[in-house]
């Protein structure tokens, strides 16, 4: 349902190799194959100014192949206590994720890659309650400086997977004294429910199994990518945008194992 494309347009895009269907192992299959798992589009050229210079990025949107029957079954399950399964469906199947690849990424031996969880408040609104916006900008600049790499933007990861509405409520709870993890738990939601398996699958396909250098402070992100078959040769720290408004947030992340300067 959510990867639907008119059949005639789909056929033309597939003929030009601009739309591909992957199975759960990252292998191309026919779009009507029962093993069809994920739709990958592109590359779509995206011109962007990075550090004062125009770069033509290759945009690869990707989305899980979820049929209407699956959604209806999950909705029925909510009435019988299946809220967690429905939340997982919403987080993984109704949002389009993206690879924003620099020129040469597809051929690079160990490209620098930032797997970035979406943060509307930080990335778009410019909020300084977190470091997400500065991290995203710094990632583009750092990857450009290395010569090859990509940013993978995970749309379903707002608030570490709880969604924008719940995240807004956690902000008010944080103002009452909860840290960023405690606020999620206070709502009966996971501290972190993000899933990086689709990012790993798409990277394995685009890079044909070559390793990446991961631009992240989060050891769990590295572990998840490796558990899902994407090799990580090195983890590169990314610290940016520290200010008085986000120090408490960053301390909480450091206490959960993130590799952030202990001088906070």
C-alpha positions as CSV (number, residue, x, y, z in Angstrom):
1,X,0.0,0.0,0.0
2,X,2.5,2.6,1.1
3,X,5.0,1.9,-1.7
4,X,2.2,2.0,-4.3
5,X,3.1,3.3,-7.8
6,X,0.9,3.3,-10.9
7,X,1.8,0.1,-12.8
8,X,2.8,1.8,-16.0
9,X,5.0,4.3,-14.2
10,X,6.5,1.5,-12.1
11,X,7.3,-0.5,-15.2
12,X,9.1,2.4,-16.9
13,X,11.1,3.2,-13.8
14,X,12.1,-0.4,-13.3
15,X,13.1,-0.6,-17.0
16,X,15.4,2.4,-16.4
17,X,16.7,0.8,-13.2
18,X,15.4,3.8,-11.2
19,X,13.1,1.7,-9.1
20,X,14.1,-1.6,-7.5
21,X,12.5,-4.1,-5.2
22,X,14.6,-5.8,-2.6
23,X,14.0,-8.9,-0.5
24,X,15.0,-9.0,3.1
25,X,18.5,-10.1,2.1
26,X,19.0,-7.0,-0.1
27,X,18.7,-9.0,-3.3
28,X,16.7,-7.5,-6.2
29,X,13.5,-9.4,-6.9
30,X,10.4,-8.7,-9.1
31,X,8.0,-6.3,-7.6
32,X,5.2,-9.0,-7.5
33,X,7.5,-11.5,-5.8
34,X,6.2,-12.8,-2.5
35,X,9.6,-12.1,-1.0
36,X,9.3,-8.4,-1.9
37,X,10.3,-6.5,1.2
38,X,11.5,-3.0,0.4
39,X,11.2,-0.5,-2.5
40,X,14.2,1.6,-3.4
41,X,13.9,4.6,-5.7
42,X,16.7,6.6,-7.4
43,X,19.1,8.0,-7.7
44,X,17.2,11.3,-7.7
45,X,19.6,14.3,-8.1
46,X,19.4,16.8,-5.2
47,X,21.5,20.0,-5.5
48,X,22.5,21.2,-2.0
49,X,24.9,23.9,-0.7
50,X,27.4,22.4,1.7
51,X,30.0,24.6,3.3
52,X,29.5,27.2,0.5
53,X,29.8,24.8,-2.4
54,X,27.0,23.2,-4.5
55,X,27.1,19.4,-4.3
56,X,24.7,17.2,-6.4
57,X,23.6,14.5,-3.9
58,X,22.1,11.2,-5.0
59,X,18.8,10.7,-3.2
60,X,17.6,7.1,-2.7
61,X,14.2,7.1,-0.9
62,X,13.3,3.7,0.5
63,X,10.2,2.3,2.1
64,X,9.0,-1.1,3.3
65,X,6.4,-2.9,1.1
66,X,3.4,-3.0,3.4
67,X,0.0,-4.2,2.1
68,X,-3.4,-3.0,3.2
69,X,-4.2,-6.4,4.7
70,X,-1.2,-6.1,7.0
71,X,-2.4,-2.8,8.3
72,X,-5.9,-4.0,8.9
73,X,-4.7,-7.1,10.7
74,X,-2.5,-4.9,13.0
75,X,-5.4,-2.5,13.6
76,X,-7.6,-5.4,14.7
77,X,-4.8,-6.6,17.0
78,X,-4.8,-3.3,18.9
79,X,-8.3,-4.1,20.3
80,X,-6.7,-7.3,21.8
81,X,-3.7,-5.6,23.4
82,X,-1.4,-5.5,20.4
83,X,-0.5,-1.8,20.7
84,X,3.2,-2.5,20.6
85,X,3.0,-4.4,17.3
86,X,0.9,-1.6,15.8
87,X,3.4,1.1,16.9
88,X,6.2,-0.9,15.3
89,X,4.2,-1.1,12.0
90,X,3.7,2.7,12.1
91,X,7.3,3.3,12.7
92,X,8.7,1.1,10.0
93,X,6.1,0.9,7.2
94,X,4.4,4.3,6.8
95,X,7.4,6.6,6.5
96,X,9.9,7.0,3.7
97,X,13.6,6.9,4.7
98,X,16.4,8.3,2.6
99,X,20.0,7.9,1.5
100,X,21.6,11.2,0.6
101,X,24.8,10.0,-1.1
102,X,27.7,12.2,-2.2
103,X,29.3,11.6,-5.6
104,X,31.4,8.4,-5.5
105,X,29.6,6.9,-2.5
106,X,28.5,3.8,-4.5
107,X,32.1,3.0,-5.4
108,X,33.8,4.0,-2.2
109,X,35.8,1.4,-0.3
110,X,35.1,2.7,3.2
111,X,32.7,5.7,2.9
112,X,31.9,7.9,5.9
113,X,28.2,7.4,6.7
114,X,25.9,9.3,9.1
115,X,22.7,7.3,10.0
116,X,20.6,10.2,11.3
117,X,17.4,9.9,13.2
118,X,14.9,12.5,12.2
119,X,14.3,15.4,14.6
120,X,11.8,18.0,13.4
121,X,12.4,20.2,16.3
122,X,16.2,20.2,15.9
123,X,16.7,19.7,12.1
124,X,13.9,22.0,10.9
125,X,12.8,24.2,13.8
126,X,16.3,24.9,14.9
127,X,15.7,24.0,18.6
128,X,18.7,23.9,20.8
129,X,17.2,21.4,23.3
130,X,19.2,18.7,21.5
131,X,22.3,18.5,19.3
132,X,20.5,17.0,16.3
133,X,20.4,20.0,13.9
134,X,24.1,20.9,14.4
135,X,25.0,17.2,14.1
136,X,23.2,16.9,10.7
137,X,24.9,20.0,9.3
138,X,28.3,18.9,10.6
139,X,27.8,15.5,9.1
140,X,27.3,16.9,5.6
141,X,30.4,19.1,6.0
142,X,32.5,16.3,7.4
143,X,31.5,13.9,4.7
144,X,32.1,16.4,2.0
145,X,35.6,17.0,3.4
146,X,36.4,13.3,3.3
147,X,35.4,13.0,-0.4
148,X,32.8,10.2,-0.3
149,X,30.0,9.1,2.0
150,X,26.3,9.5,2.7
151,X,23.7,10.6,5.2
152,X,20.9,8.1,5.8
153,X,17.9,10.0,7.2
154,X,15.5,7.8,9.2
155,X,12.1,9.4,9.1
156,X,10.4,7.2,11.7
157,X,12.8,7.9,14.5
158,X,11.4,11.1,16.1
159,X,12.0,11.1,19.8
160,X,14.0,7.8,19.5
161,X,10.9,6.2,17.9
162,X,8.0,7.6,20.0
163,X,6.7,10.1,17.4
164,X,6.4,13.9,17.5
165,X,3.3,14.2,19.6
166,X,4.7,12.1,22.4
167,X,8.1,13.8,22.1
168,X,6.4,17.2,22.7
169,X,4.9,15.8,25.9
170,X,8.3,14.5,27.0
171,X,9.7,18.0,26.7
172,X,7.2,19.2,29.3
173,X,8.2,16.2,31.5
174,X,11.8,17.1,31.1
175,X,11.1,20.6,32.2
176,X,9.7,19.0,35.4
177,X,12.9,17.2,36.1
178,X,12.9,14.0,34.0
179,X,15.8,13.3,31.8
180,X,15.2,12.4,28.1
181,X,15.0,8.7,28.8
182,X,12.9,8.9,31.9
183,X,10.4,11.1,30.1
184,X,9.8,8.3,27.5
185,X,9.4,5.7,30.2
186,X,7.0,8.0,32.1
187,X,4.6,7.7,29.1
188,X,4.8,4.0,29.1
189,X,7.0,4.1,26.0
190,X,10.4,2.5,25.3
191,X,13.5,4.6,26.1
192,X,14.7,3.8,22.5
193,X,12.7,1.9,20.0
194,X,14.6,2.8,16.9
195,X,15.3,0.1,14.3
196,X,18.3,0.5,12.0
197,X,17.8,-2.8,10.1
198,X,16.4,-1.2,6.9
199,X,19.4,1.3,6.8
200,X,21.7,-1.7,7.0
201,X,19.9,-3.5,4.2
202,X,20.0,-0.6,1.8
203,X,23.7,0.1,2.5
204,X,24.5,-3.6,2.0
205,X,22.8,-3.3,-1.4
206,X,24.3,0.0,-2.5
207,X,27.8,-0.8,-1.3
208,X,27.8,-4.5,-2.2
209,X,29.0,-5.6,1.2
210,X,31.8,-3.0,1.6
211,X,32.4,-1.6,5.1
212,X,31.6,1.9,6.3
213,X,33.1,4.3,8.7
214,X,30.1,5.2,11.0
215,X,29.8,8.9,12.0
216,X,28.1,8.5,15.4
217,X,28.6,8.6,19.1
218,X,26.1,5.8,19.7
219,X,27.5,2.3,20.2
220,X,24.1,0.7,19.9
221,X,23.7,2.1,16.3
222,X,27.0,0.4,15.3
223,X,25.9,-2.8,17.0
224,X,22.5,-2.8,15.2
225,X,24.1,-2.2,11.8
226,X,26.6,-5.0,12.3
227,X,23.9,-7.4,13.6
228,X,22.0,-6.7,10.3
229,X,25.0,-7.4,8.1
230,X,26.5,-4.0,7.5
231,X,30.2,-4.0,8.4
232,X,31.6,-1.0,10.3
233,X,35.3,-0.6,10.1
234,X,35.5,2.4,12.3
235,X,33.3,4.6,14.5
236,X,33.9,8.3,14.2
237,X,32.8,10.7,16.9
238,X,30.4,13.5,15.9
239,X,30.1,16.2,18.6
240,X,28.4,19.5,17.6
241,X,26.2,22.2,18.9
242,X,26.8,21.9,22.7
243,X,25.1,24.7,24.6
244,X,23.5,25.5,27.9
245,X,20.1,24.2,26.7
246,X,21.2,20.7,25.7
247,X,24.0,19.8,28.2
248,X,21.6,17.9,30.5
249,X,20.3,16.0,27.5
250,X,23.8,15.2,26.4
251,X,24.9,14.1,29.9
252,X,21.9,11.6,29.9
253,X,23.1,10.2,26.5
254,X,26.6,10.0,27.8
255,X,25.4,8.1,30.8
256,X,23.7,5.6,28.5
257,X,27.0,4.9,26.8
258,X,27.2,7.5,24.0
259,X,30.8,8.5,23.3
260,X,30.6,12.1,24.3
261,X,33.3,14.2,25.9
262,X,33.2,13.6,29.6
263,X,33.9,17.3,30.2
264,X,30.3,18.2,29.8
